[in-house]
Amino acid sequence: MGQRETSVALMILLVVVYLSFANPFFLTPRNLLNVGRQASVVAIVALGEALVIIARGLDLSVGSTLGLAAVVAAYVDRTAGSAVMALLAGLGVGGLTGLVNGTLFTRLNINPFIATLGTLSVARGLALLMTGGIPIPFTAGFADFLGAGRFYTVPISLILMIVLAIVFHIFASRTRIGRNIYAIGDSPAAARLAGIDVEGTRLLVFILCGLLAGLGGIILSGNLASANPDLGRGYELDVIAAVILGGTALAGGRGSILGVVLGALLMALLSNGFVLLGISAHWQIVCKGLVIILAVGIDGIRRGRDD
């Protein structure tokens, strides 16, 4: 565990200790599992976002992609009556959005901030057009299983998050493609001279990010038993906050999957703490913004020292 991951772990410990004394319901198994469930979707989507940022990209469209994938999956389930087709449609829409984002960045050389800001609006608009702003009931068995299912008392979404975190850790740290992602983040020019397919690798991480956003949409809609076109609105803030908190550098080339999971857990703990303490939800938004500014500021100071 690196220095940044250790710092986040200590912050989590401090929050846990404080909330344990501040509210008697915090340490109940039901509440702790609920925190894990809340962190799971953010962490799953953040796994893909982290790889994008490590490769010197950025995807602001994950929240809208999440909503569009949920709507498409629910629509296919209702019209075709096939849970498998609905699952593939939701994941396919997520992957396709990631492909579009990656193509705009790698082939048309559009800044990823601008490109994904545009797809954010397009994806949200398509979800609203498909539904007329009215949620679609989503009763597919797999969605209900992923979103609301439990193995004994442990949410399935939490188990899935742990499995995916392990897989992505191995992918990022033990495979050639994973090492290439870090090399591109350190220096795209040097990576290109070393024979690495910079454009192809960046395209891959955007597609993976889109796929995970699509999966996150299916999980959330399964938990709510409906696909709302506004589903995932503002999720990009939670996801990016989790990634930056976990130690991933916005400049690219540095970050870890463990840090991403810890960052998502810290965000979920803060949200849970606000609810338990009866603090206005509006302050949650303020807090998330301050957390991002603080994390980026610390990263900037550290990079300044290293330079």
C-alpha positions in Angstrom: 0.0 0.0 0.0 1.5 3.3 -1.1 1.6 6.6 0.8 -1.5 8.0 -0.8 -3.6 4.8 -0.2 -2.4 4.7 3.4 -3.5 8.4 3.9 -7.0 7.6 2.5 -7.2 4.5 4.7 -6.4 6.6 7.8 -9.1 9.1 6.7 -11.6 6.3 6.5 -10.6 5.1 10.0 -11.0 8.6 11.4 -14.5 8.9 9.8 -15.5 5.5 11.1 -14.4 6.3 14.7 -16.2 9.6 14.7 -19.4 8.3 13.3 -19.3 5.3 15.7 -19.5 7.8 18.6 -21.8 10.3 16.8 -24.6 7.8 15.9 -25.4 4.5 17.6 -26.8 3.1 14.3 -23.6 3.5 12.3 -21.9 0.3 13.3 -25.0 -1.9 12.8 -24.4 -4.6 10.2 -27.3 -3.3 8.1 -25.9 0.2 7.9 -22.3 -1.0 7.1 -23.6 -3.3 4.3 -25.6 -0.4 3.0 -22.4 1.7 2.9 -20.7 -1.1 0.9 -23.7 -1.2 -1.5 -23.5 2.6 -2.0 -19.8 2.5 -2.6 -20.0 -0.5 -5.1 -21.5 1.3 -8.1 -19.3 4.3 -7.7 -16.2 2.0 -7.3 -17.2 -0.1 -10.4 -17.5 2.9 -12.7 -14.4 4.5 -11.1 -12.3 1.5 -12.1 -12.7 2.4 -15.7 -12.4 6.1 -15.1 -9.1 5.6 -13.3 -7.6 3.8 -16.3 -8.7 6.6 -18.5 -7.2 9.3 -16.3 -3.9 7.3 -15.9 -3.6 7.3 -19.7 -4.0 11.1 -19.6 -7.7 11.1 -20.6 -10.9 12.1 -18.9 -14.5 10.9 -19.2 -17.1 13.3 -17.9 -20.0 11.3 -19.6 -20.1 8.3 -17.2 -23.2 9.5 -15.3 -25.1 10.1 -18.5 -23.8 6.8 -20.0 -25.1 5.1 -16.9 -28.5 6.5 -17.4 -28.7 5.8 -21.1 -27.5 2.2 -20.7 -30.2 1.6 -18.0 -32.9 3.0 -20.2 -31.9 1.0 -23.3 -31.6 -2.2 -21.2 -35.1 -1.7 -19.7 -36.5 -0.8 -23.2 -35.1 -4.0 -24.7 -36.4 -6.1 -21.8 -39.9 -4.6 -22.2 -40.0 -5.0 -26.0 -38.1 -8.2 -26.7 -38.8 -9.9 -23.4 -35.3 -11.3 -23.2 -33.1 -10.6 -20.1 -30.0 -11.7 -21.9 -30.6 -9.3 -24.8 -31.4 -6.5 -22.3 -28.1 -7.1 -20.5 -26.1 -7.1 -23.7 -27.9 -4.0 -24.9 -27.1 -2.1 -21.8 -23.4 -3.1 -21.8 -23.3 -2.5 -25.6 -24.6 1.1 -25.3 -22.0 1.7 -22.6 -19.2 0.3 -24.7 -20.4 2.2 -27.8 -20.4 5.5 -25.9 -16.8 4.7 -24.7 -15.9 4.0 -28.3 -17.3 7.3 -29.4 -15.4 9.1 -26.7 -12.2 7.4 -27.4 -12.5 8.0 -31.2 -13.2 11.7 -30.7 -10.0 11.9 -28.5 -7.6 9.6 -30.4 -8.7 10.1 -34.0 -10.1 13.6 -34.2 -7.8 15.0 -31.5 -10.6 16.6 -29.6 -9.7 17.4 -26.0 -11.3 14.7 -23.8 -12.8 17.2 -21.5 -14.7 18.8 -24.4 -15.5 15.5 -26.2 -16.9 13.8 -23.1 -18.8 17.0 -22.1 -20.5 16.8 -25.4 -21.4 13.1 -25.1 -22.6 13.7 -21.6 -25.3 16.0 -23.1 -26.0 13.7 -26.0 -26.4 10.6 -23.9 -28.7 12.3 -21.4 -30.8 13.8 -24.2 -31.2 10.4 -25.9 -32.3 8.8 -22.6 -35.0 11.5 -22.2 -36.1 11.2 -25.9 -36.5 7.4 -25.5 -38.6 7.7 -22.4 -40.3 11.1 -22.7 -38.9 11.7 -19.2 -41.0 8.8 -17.7 -39.2 6.0 -15.9 -39.4 2.5 -17.5 -40.2 -0.4 -15.2 -37.3 -2.8 -15.2 -38.1 -6.3 -13.9 -35.4 -8.4 -15.6 -34.2 -11.0 -13.2 -30.5 -10.2 -13.7 -31.0 -6.5 -13.0 -32.9 -7.3 -9.8 -30.2 -9.8 -8.9 -27.3 -7.4 -9.5 -29.0 -4.4 -7.9 -31.0 -5.7 -5.0 -29.8 -9.4 -4.6 -27.9 -10.6 -1.6 -25.7 -13.6 -0.9 -26.8 -14.3 2.6 -26.7 -10.7 3.8 -24.0 -9.3 1.6 -25.2 -7.3 -1.5 -24.4 -8.9 -4.8 -23.2 -5.5 -6.1 -20.6 -5.3 -3.4 -19.3 -8.8 -4.2 -19.2 -7.9 -7.9 -17.2 -4.8 -7.1 -14.7 -6.8 -5.1 -14.3 -9.3 -7.9 -13.9 -6.6 -10.6 -11.4 -4.7 -8.4 -9.2 -7.8 -8.2 -9.5 -8.4 -12.0 -8.6 -4.8 -12.8 -5.8 -4.8 -10.3 -4.3 -7.8 -12.1 -4.9 -6.2 -15.5 -3.4 -2.9 -14.5 -0.3 -4.2 -12.7 0.4 -7.6 -14.2 -0.3 -7.4 -17.9 1.5 -5.8 -20.8 -1.4 -3.6 -21.7 -1.7 -2.4 -18.1 1.9 -1.4 -18.0 1.4 0.3 -21.4 -1.4 2.4 -19.9 1.0 3.7 -17.2 3.7 4.3 -19.7 1.4 6.4 -21.9 0.4 8.4 -18.9 4.0 9.1 -18.0 4.9 10.3 -21.5 2.8 9.6 -24.7 5.7 10.6 -26.9 8.2 8.2 -25.2 5.6 5.4 -25.2 5.1 5.9 -29.0 8.8 5.8 -29.6 8.9 2.6 -27.6 6.5 1.0 -30.0 3.3 1.2 -27.9 0.1 1.7 -29.7 -0.9 4.9 -27.9 -4.2 5.6 -29.7 -5.3 1.9 -29.6 -4.6 1.7 -25.9 -6.4 4.9 -25.1 -9.4 3.7 -27.2 -9.4 0.5 -25.1 -9.6 2.3 -21.8 -12.4 4.5 -22.9 -14.4 1.4 -24.1 -13.7 -0.3 -20.7 -14.9 2.8 -18.9 -18.1 2.9 -21.0 -18.8 -0.8 -20.3 -18.4 -0.3 -16.6 -20.7 2.7 -16.7 -23.3 0.6 -18.5 -22.9 -2.1 -15.9 -23.4 0.5 -13.2 -26.6 1.7 -14.8 -28.0 -1.8 -14.9 -27.1 -2.3 -11.2 -28.7 1.0 -10.1 -31.9 0.4 -12.2 -32.2 -3.1 -10.8 -32.0 -1.7 -7.3 -34.8 0.8 -8.1 -36.8 -1.7 -10.2 -37.0 1.0 -12.9 -34.8 2.9 -15.4 -35.1 6.6 -14.9 -33.6 8.8 -17.7 -32.2 11.0 -15.0 -30.4 8.0 -13.4 -26.8 8.8 -12.7 -27.1 12.5 -12.9 -24.1 14.0 -11.0 -22.4 10.5 -10.7 -19.4 11.8 -12.7 -18.6 14.0 -9.7 -18.7 11.0 -7.3 -16.6 8.9 -9.7 -13.9 11.5 -10.4 -13.8 12.3 -6.6 -13.2 8.7 -5.8 -10.5 8.4 -8.4 -8.6 11.5 -7.4 -9.0 10.8 -3.7 -7.5 7.4 -4.3 -4.3 8.9 -5.5 -4.7 8.8 -9.3 -2.9 11.8 -10.8 -4.9 14.0 -13.2 -1.7 14.5 -15.1 -1.6 10.7 -15.8 0.9 8.0 -15.2 0.1 7.3 -11.5 -2.8 5.6 -9.7 -3.9 2.3 -8.2 -7.0 0.1 -8.1 -6.8 -0.2 -4.3 -6.8 3.6 -4.1 -9.9 3.9 -6.3 -11.8 1.4 -4.1 -10.7 3.3 -0.9 -11.7 6.6 -2.5 -15.2 5.3 -3.3 -15.6 3.9 0.2 -14.6 7.2 1.7 -17.2 9.0 -0.4 -19.9 6.5 0.6 -19.0 6.9 4.3 -19.2 10.7 4.0 -22.7 10.5 2.3 -23.8 8.0 4.9 -22.5 10.2 7.7 -24.4 13.2 6.4 -27.7 11.2 6.4 -27.1 9.7 9.9 -26.3 13.2 11.3 -29.3 14.8 9.7 -27.2 17.2 7.6 -28.8 18.7 4.5 -28.1 16.9 1.2 -27.1 20.2 -0.3 -24.0 20.2 2.0 -23.1 16.8 0.5 -22.6 18.5 -2.8 -20.5 21.2 -1.3 -18.4 18.6 0.6 -17.8 16.6 -2.6 -16.5 19.7 -4.4 -14.2 20.6 -1.5 -12.9 17.1 -1.4 -12.0 17.2 -5.1 -10.3 20.6 -4.7 -8.4 19.4 -1.7 -7.3 16.1 -3.4 -6.2 17.8 -6.6 -4.4 20.5 -4.6 -2.4 18.0 -2.6 -1.5 16.1 -5.8 -0.4 19.4 -7.4 1.8 20.3 -4.4 3.4 16.8 -4.4 4.1 17.0 -8.1 5.6 20.4 -7.6 8.0 19.0 -5.0 8.9 16.1 -7.3 9.7 18.5 -10.2 
